[in-house]
């Protein structure tokens, strides 16, 4: 990480990376209406190698978003539909006995890919969810007595229904902490929803054998990628050229430590939260055409990085406290300073020529 603002800085991100980001966003926009913030979070995860959890009620295009992203970049992609009867071996793989030779051979599971979509992850039992812990943290999988490295890059994007819905389980804290971001999707605006309806009404039907089926948005996904794995690697390298000042690092450390001391929280942020804030902020800066982070990046990402890592205690829940309320209190003591620094842009975080 650079320690001086004037060392090794370019005035803007590489042109090729900027065009790559525009192309991916344009491709997603051909299929999904709105959801610009979600697309930004998907790109942040891709550029940092951090795992992403998308939370929302059914029907908000979570699976469609990940599917179109996987087809926009030339990456290996696998999808696992999590259900209550799913087994760890259905994800990781297993050893299979060959009766002809009386020896075992390994059958690798769908986790051996670049982009793994864990669809409705909280509908599987906790032991199945925990099967991903080693893969998400160490990028490797142990099957029997053998350990296998996962392909590079490797990224888990999981979708989750609200825990209040029937047939769902809470994710273990150890797994939640391994998700760099947890983004909560909201309903589209009326204008966006009108456009969704217009597009859907134009889909028509698709002939299949002797019959036909009504087309869905999945039928219009283009299979021609707009970027290669080399474009992604270039973007990942560009993220590490984004400058992070000592002032920004101090803000991150203070915010994380406040979560551990807040009286309403029985579980505060782990060191992974601070690492995630810095990584995600660098990627967001790159996406917005900057080669330096600003407090605005921290402010915009704090909810996605922090809320799924903290847990309210019983007294706070009884008093009607919520995670967003606590987060506002955590940001409050230095919120004015952060907002003022954001308006000053690069001046607060090192001069960029």
N, C-alpha and C positions, 0 to 999 in steps of 0.2 A: 504494500500500500504506500502511495506517495506521502511524503511528509511536508512538502513545499508546493504551493500552488503553481509556481512558475516552472517546475521541473516536469518535463515529459508530457506537457499538455498540448492538445490540439484545440483549435478554436471550436470545433464541432465534431460529432461522431463521423466515422468513415461514410462516404457517400453510398458505397455499396450496401452497407448495413442499413442506412436510412431507407434506401429503395426496397430492400428486403422486408423491412417492417411495414412499409406502405403496401407492398404487394400482398402480404399475409392478411393485413387488416381489410384490404379491398376484397380478397377472396372470401373471408368470413362474412363480410357485409353483403355478399351476393346471396347468402342463404339465411343468415340470422339478422333480424331487425334490431337495431339498437345494441344494448349490452356492451357498449364501448369499454366500460370499466372492467367488465369480466374478461374481454379480449386482452386488455392491458395486463391483467393478472396472469392470464395464460402465457403471454409473452415473457413476463417477468420470470415465471417458473421455468420456461424453456431456456432462457438466457443464463439462469443461475444454477440450473440443475436441482432446484428446490421443488419439493412435492406440494401439490395444491389440492385442497379440499373445497368443493363447491357445494354449498348447502342451500336448499330451497325446496318448496313444495313441488310435487310432480307437475310437469307441463311447462316449465320455464326454459326449455331448450338446453338443459345442462349437457345431456348426452350428445345432442346435435352439435353443440359448440365444440366439444372435444373431437367429435368425428370429423368435422370440417377442418379443424386445425391439423389433425393427423394426415389428412389428404393434401393439405397445403404445403407440407414439407416432406421431402423424400425420406421418411423415417419408418422403421419397422413398428407396427402398431398391433396390439392385441387388446381385446376387451373381455372382461370376466363379469358376468352377471352374478352378483352376490345374493345368495339365497340361504335360508335357514339350514338346508341340508348340505351345504357346500363343505368340502373337506380341505385341510391344508394342502394335501397332495394335488388337489384340483388346480391349485395356483402354482405351487413350486415344482411339482413333478414327483416322481417316485422311482423306486428300484423295482424292476419287473424280472421275475424268474423265467429264464428260457429253458423249457423242459428238454429241449434237444441236447443242450450242452450242460445243463444243470448249473448254469451260472447266472448271475444277476447282471442286467444292464440298465442304465439310467434313461428314463424317459423325462425329458425336460418339459416343464409346464409353461404356461403362457407368460410367466413373469420374465422369461428370457426374451426381451424385446427392448426397443428404445422408449416407447411410450405405452404405458399400461393404463387402460381405463378400468378402474374398479367401480363398476356401476352399482349404485345403491349399497355402498359398502357397509352401512350399519344395519342391513337386513341379514347379515351373517352372524353366527355366534362369535363371541369374543376370542375364542381359541383360533378361529380362522383369520380374524382381523390381525391377531398377533403374529400370524405366520409371515406377515410382511415386514416385521420389525427389522430383521437382519438385512433384508434386501433394501429397505429404504435408507438405512443408516450406513451400511458398509458396502453396498452395491455388490453383494455376493449372496449365494444361497448354499446351504448345506443340505444335501440329500443323502441319507444314510451316513456313511463315513467320509464322503467326498464333499469338497467345497468347490463351487464353480463361480467364476467371476461373471457378472452380468455385462451385457453389451454397453458400450459408451456411445452417446449419452444414455442414461436410464432415468426415467421420470415416471412417477405415479400421479395421475390425476384421478381423484375419487369424487363421486357424487354421493350426497347424503340427504336423506329426507329428514325433516324435523323429528326430534326424538319423541314428540308427543304422538306421532302417528302410530297406528297399530303395526305390530310385527317388526319393530325396530329395537336395536340394542344400543346402549351408549358405547362409544369408542373408548378403549383404555387410555389413560393419561399418557402412558409411554408412547402410544401410537400417535395421539394428537400432537404431541410435542415434535414428532418427526415431520409433520406437515409444516412447511415454511409459512404458508398462507392458508387461511380459511376464509373464503369469500362468501357472503350471504347475498343471494340473488333476490331481487324484488320484482314485483309485477311490472309489466311494461306500462308506459304512459298511454293515455287514450289514442294519441296520434300514432304511436308505435303499434298499438294493437290493431288499429284500422289498417295499417300497412300489412301486418301479419295476415289479416283476413283477406285482403286483396290478393296477396301473393298466393295464399292457399287456394283461393277460388280459381286461379289460373292454372293450377297444376294438371287438371284433367285426369285421365286414366291411363294405365299401362297394360297393354295386351300381354297375356301370359298363357302359353299353350292354347287351349280352346276357350279360355275365358279372359277376364280382365280384372284388375284391382285398381282402386283409387290410389293415385300417387301421393306420396308424402314428401316432406322436405328432404328426407334422406335420398330420395330418387333423383334429386337435382344436384347432388354433390358432384363436383368435378373431380375426376381422379388424376388430373394432370397437375403435378405440384408446381408451385410458383417459386420454390426455393429448394436448395439441396442441403445435405448435411454439412457441406463446406461453408455455406452461407450461415448456418446456425453456429458452427464453430467460430467463425469470424466474429459474429455478434457476441458470443460468450467471451472471446478475448477482448473485445471492445469494452465490455462491462468492467473488466479489471483495469482498464485505463481511466475509468471515471474517478475523479479526485474526491477524497473524503477528508475533510478538515478535522483537526483535533477538537474544535468546538462542537461539530456534529457528533463525534464519538462521545464527547462528554454528555451531550443531551441524551443519547441512547443509553448510556450507563446509568444516568440519573433516573430515567423513566423506568428501566428494568428494576432498579433497586427500590423505587417507590412501590412497585407492585408487591415486593416481598415484605414490606412493612405496613401496608395498608390494613387497617383494622377490620375491614369487611372481607378480606381474602384469607382463606386457609391455605391456598396454594398460589404462590406467585410465579413469575416468569423464570424459566431456567436460562442459563447462558445462551442456549440456542436462540432465544428470542432476540437478544442483542445482535447475534450474528445474522439472523434473518432480516432484521431491520436494516442493517448496513448493506447486505447483499441486494435486497429488494429495492432499496433506495437507489443504489447504483444502476440497477437495471431500469428503473422508472426514469431516472435522469436520461439515460441513453435513448429510451423510447420517445421522450419529449425533446430530443435534440440537444441535450446538454452533456458536457463532459465533467460536470461537477454536481454534487448533491446539494440540496437546499433543505431547510427545515420543513418546507411544504411537502417534500417527499416523505419525511417521517410522519407528518400529520396525516397524510392521505393513507398511509399504510399501517398506522398504529392499530386500528381496529382489526384488520385482517391478520396481523402478526400476534397480537396480544390476547384477544378475547378468548380464543380456544385453548389458551395455555393457563388461564387463571380459573380458580374455582371459589365461589362465594361460600362463606361459612353459614352455619344455620341461623345465627342471629341476624345477619344481613338479609338473608332470604325472608325471614319472618318480618323484618322491617320494610319489605318491599323493594329492596335494592336490586338493581340489575347490573349486568356486566357493562353496558354502555355508560350507565351513570358513574360507575367506578372509574371507567377509563377517562371520562371527562374530568374527574377529580385528579386522576394521575397526571393528566396533561395540564390541568389548571395552573399549578404554581409557576410554570414557566411557559404557559401557552402564549401570553402576550409577547414575550421575547421571541418565541418561535415565529409567530405571525409577522412581527416586525422584521425579523431577519429574512423571511420569505419574500417580503416586498422589496428588500434590498438586493435579492438574488445573489449573484456571485460575490458581491462586496462582503458579505458576511462569511464567506467560505473560501476566500482566496481569490485574488484577481486573475481573470482569465483574459489573455490577450488575443 
